[in-house]
Amino acid sequence: MNKTIMYVGVDVGKETLWAARRGASPKPFDHTGAGVRSLLLWARRRTGAGVILHICCEATGMYSQMLAARLADQSGVELSIINPAQI
């Protein structure tokens, strides 16, 4: 069974999340619960049923941990936090 994955790159900052996905210009979102919900709605606009949303961001200490906590209960969303030296 093949799964379709939509990758979204996120630059994590203290107050702002800059998200980029194929076919769209990068877009800023507030680094708040409401901002993360808006980011997910924006990212899913181009996905269909059964598409996995995979968010990739660099490790930024507590800021990427805050994003991970806000995404923890979202179904169909995967998160990779990657060492900045490897990105």
C-alpha positions as CSV (number, residue, x, y, z in Angstrom):
1,M,0.0,0.0,0.0
2,N,1.5,3.3,-1.1
3,K,0.9,6.3,1.0
4,T,1.0,9.8,-0.4
5,I,3.0,12.3,1.7
6,M,2.9,16.1,1.6
7,Y,6.1,17.6,3.0
8,V,6.1,21.0,4.7
9,G,9.3,22.7,5.8
10,V,8.9,25.0,8.8
11,D,11.4,27.5,10.0
12,V,10.7,27.8,13.7
13,G,11.1,31.0,15.6
14,K,10.1,32.3,19.0
15,E,7.1,34.2,17.6
16,T,6.7,33.1,14.0
17,L,6.6,29.9,12.0
18,W,7.5,30.2,8.3
19,A,6.1,27.3,6.4
20,A,6.8,26.2,2.8
21,R,5.3,23.5,0.7
22,R,5.4,22.6,-3.0
23,G,3.2,24.8,-5.1
24,A,2.9,27.7,-2.7
25,S,5.0,30.7,-1.5
26,P,6.4,30.5,2.0
27,K,3.9,31.9,4.5
28,P,4.3,33.1,8.1
29,F,2.1,31.9,11.0
30,D,2.0,33.0,14.6
31,H,3.8,30.5,16.9
32,T,0.6,30.0,18.9
33,G,-2.0,27.3,19.1
34,A,-4.2,29.2,16.7
35,G,-1.2,29.8,14.4
36,V,-0.4,26.1,14.2
37,R,-4.1,25.3,13.4
38,S,-3.9,27.9,10.6
39,L,-0.7,26.4,9.3
40,L,-2.3,22.9,9.2
41,L,-5.3,24.2,7.3
42,W,-3.1,26.0,4.8
43,A,-0.9,22.9,4.4
44,R,-3.9,20.6,3.9
45,R,-5.5,22.7,1.2
46,R,-3.7,20.7,-1.4
47,T,-4.0,17.3,0.1
48,G,-6.7,14.8,-0.4
49,A,-8.2,12.1,1.9
50,G,-5.6,9.7,3.2
51,V,-2.6,12.0,2.5
52,I,-0.1,12.2,5.3
53,L,1.2,15.6,6.2
54,H,4.9,15.4,7.2
55,I,6.3,18.6,8.8
56,C,10.1,19.0,8.9
57,C,11.8,21.6,11.0
58,E,15.2,22.2,12.5
59,A,15.9,21.6,16.2
60,T,15.6,25.0,17.9
61,G,15.4,23.8,21.5
62,M,12.2,24.8,23.3
63,Y,10.7,26.5,20.2
64,S,10.6,23.3,18.1
65,Q,9.5,21.4,21.2
66,M,6.5,23.8,21.5
67,L,5.6,23.1,17.9
68,A,5.9,19.3,18.5
69,A,3.6,19.6,21.6
70,R,1.0,21.4,19.5
71,L,1.1,18.8,16.8
72,A,1.1,15.8,19.1
73,D,-2.6,15.2,19.0
74,Q,-3.1,15.8,15.2
75,S,-4.0,12.7,13.2
76,G,-2.4,12.3,9.8
77,V,0.5,14.5,10.8
78,E,4.1,13.4,11.2
79,L,6.9,15.6,12.5
80,S,10.6,15.4,12.0
81,I,12.9,17.6,14.1
82,I,16.3,17.6,12.4
83,N,19.7,18.7,13.5
84,P,20.4,22.1,11.7
85,A,23.8,20.8,10.6
86,Q,22.1,18.0,8.7
87,I,19.4,20.1,7.0
